[in-house]
Amino acid sequence: MDIPFAMNADFVDSQYQRWQSDPKSVPRDWQIFFEGFDLGALGECKAAGICEETQVLRQSRVEQLIHRYRDVGHLLSCLDPLMACPTDHPLLSLPAFDLTEEDLDRTFSVPRAFQAEQMPLRDIVRVLRETYCRSVGVEYMHLQDPTERLWLQERMEPMRNRTALGKEAQTHILNKLQQATLFDQFLHTRYLGQKRFSIEGAEAIVAMLDDLAHHEAEQGCKEIIMGIAHRGRLNVQTNVLEKLYETVFCQFEDHYDPDSLVGSGDVKYHTGYLADLQINQNNKLRILMAANASHLESVDPIVEGIARARQESFGDGGRRAVLPILIHGDAAFAGEGVVAETLNLSQLEGYTTGGTFHIIINNQIGFTTLPQDARSTRYSTDVAKMLMVPIFHVHGEDPEAVIHTARLASDYRREFSKDVVIDVVCYRRYGHSEGDEPYYTQPQMYERIKDRPPASRIYADKLIAEGVITEDELKKIESGITQCLEAAYRSAQEEACAPPFMTFFES
Ligand SMILES: Cc1ncc(C[n+]2csc(CCOP(=O)(O)OP(=O)(O)O)c2C)c(N)n1
């Protein structure tokens, strides 16, 4: 019998499940093995004369349950800020495994990643729910390489898919969320009626990109090549790439002449930006936001091409030195053929960039179209499953979970040189470009969005409740940001606009 990676429990377990549903679905030698296994278990029972089912049988059921949570625990995860969290799923209930409430107090052997030899079933279910059914839903059991699955399990299960962050990191996250919210609110009030493709509803993306830039730089990344469509573009330019607020405001002013740069008034959503960031005392990071055409996702292969060229210029280690990040809309990721084409190139020697970091700003709408009218798949990310790479779905109002997931995905990409996908489930506070009224087409959805506080407020309330910050400290953060915005606004009106950007590498 050919057992790859000798005694791999996941593999044996999956064969056993296939055999149980249809004995002929596994090779003959496995059929004999499992027949003997079940017979032995029953024989032991009869010999003892005290039970119908032995511990061996129950153990195998518990292993099925563990396997199922790892596989489809995401069905029970809490991802959508606009909906109540699911509490149960028939595929994950005890009866689905012929287990009962009494079994909860029985003890079973557990996998290595649980960091214990044995546990009561009650605790096993708790560990699984904490890991797979909170703010992070993970799809990774489609990965065919058991080494990768084990790597992920050992990173997720001991920590229950969370990173413990200290006060400094939490306050920094709050700051980034506040910057994201206040910047777009400011544009909303000062440049009423102008398109801005607000990030509001998806502010966690800013906190995530900021943290990812730090994490990558600390791990040796020198350059990020980023592709991003219209949504949140200006917010990412200012609050992640440190483009000056006044430079952006200038582009909204009447005295700004976009024709001097070629193009029309929409030019600010298409131009790129090059930033050199001093991440900390030791690390610098260069981020190029590529110019973006209106044609959704057409930037993907361009980013890959730039990233590959930059990697070559670094020589050995180039794949780690340069990270391509693609930020997609949910409708575009599922709908545009170039997404599949780009994914398909990702592992080819002539095209690979050592793994692309994909982020979906999943605001659950494409212009006016809801997911059920836009795609045949459960998730907008399902096309990426063909690469056998992990896909993380994460609640967009839980910035700590978003950041934990980004760090994990970054480490996976570095370890295995493959793409990773993070689907940030959020919403869009206004219409597609603020000018249109979403109530006309999605009244129920927008009724739920109407009273939703910004993610920054929700996170601030959590930190205040936990005693991490005070209401006064929150006010200080807010007024500091507002002062910056006001000062930038004044200078954008008074002074001639500064040259807005560098767009390409000079070295
Ligand atoms: C190839 C292409 N098809 C259609 C459009 C028109 N269009 C612009 S934005 C948009 C909706 C995109 O939705 P999504 O990807 O979810 O991003 P969101 O605007 O919600 O952030 C559409 C259909 C386009 N720009 N390019």
The ligand as an SDF file (V2000), in Angstrom:
LIG
                    3D

 26 27  0  0  0  0  0  0  0  0999 V2000
  -13.7470   45.5100  -17.5680 C   0  0  0  0  0  0  0  0  0  0  0  0
  -14.7220   46.4390  -16.9240 C   0  0  0  0  0  0  0  0  0  0  0  0
  -16.0220   46.0960  -16.8760 N   0  0  0  0  0  0  0  0  0  0  0  0
  -16.9140   46.9410  -16.2940 C   0  0  0  0  0  0  0  0  0  0  0  0
  -16.4880   48.1170  -15.7410 C   0  0  0  0  0  0  0  0  0  0  0  0
  -17.5170   49.0650  -15.1040 C   0  0  0  0  0  0  0  0  0  0  0  0
  -17.3890   49.0060  -13.6440 N   0  0  0  0  0  0  0  0  0  0  0  0
  -16.6300   49.8800  -12.9660 C   0  0  0  0  0  0  0  0  0  0  0  0
  -16.6460   49.5840  -11.3280 S   0  0  0  0  0  0  0  0  0  0  0  0
  -17.6930   48.2740  -11.4930 C   0  0  0  0  0  0  0  0  0  0  0  0
  -18.1420   47.4860  -10.3110 C   0  0  0  0  0  0  0  0  0  0  0  0
  -16.9840   46.8380   -9.6530 C   0  0  0  0  0  0  0  0  0  0  0  0
  -17.3930   46.1640   -8.4830 O   0  0  0  0  0  0  0  0  0  0  0  0
  -16.3190   45.5740   -7.5010 P   0  0  0  0  0  0  0  0  0  0  0  0
  -15.2360   44.8880   -8.2540 O   0  0  0  0  0  0  0  0  0  0  0  0
  -17.0090   44.7690   -6.4690 O   0  0  0  0  0  0  0  0  0  0  0  0
  -15.6330   46.8810   -6.8610 O   0  0  0  0  0  0  0  0  0  0  0  0
  -16.3290   48.0220   -5.9650 P   0  0  0  0  0  0  0  0  0  0  0  0
  -16.6430   49.1690   -6.8720 O   0  0  0  0  0  0  0  0  0  0  0  0
  -17.5280   47.4450   -5.3030 O   0  0  0  0  0  0  0  0  0  0  0  0
  -15.2990   48.4050   -4.9790 O   0  0  0  0  0  0  0  0  0  0  0  0
  -18.0110   48.0780  -12.8410 C   0  0  0  0  0  0  0  0  0  0  0  0
  -18.8920   47.0100  -13.3300 C   0  0  0  0  0  0  0  0  0  0  0  0
  -15.1260   48.4480  -15.8330 C   0  0  0  0  0  0  0  0  0  0  0  0
  -14.6410   49.5630  -15.3000 N   0  0  0  0  0  0  0  0  0  0  0  0
  -14.2530   47.5820  -16.3930 N   0  0  0  0  0  0  0  0  0  0  0  0
  1  2  1  0
  2  3  1  0
  2 26  2  0
  3  4  2  0
  4  5  1  0
  5  6  1  0
  5 24  2  0
  6  7  1  0
  7  8  2  0
  7 22  1  0
  8  9  1  0
  9 10  1  0
 10 11  1  0
 10 22  2  0
 11 12  1  0
 12 13  1  0
 13 14  1  0
 14 15  2  0
 14 16  1  0
 14 17  1  0
 17 18  1  0
 18 19  2  0
 18 20  1  0
 18 21  1  0
 22 23  1  0
 24 25  1  0
 24 26  1  0
M  CHG  1   7   1
M  END
$$$$
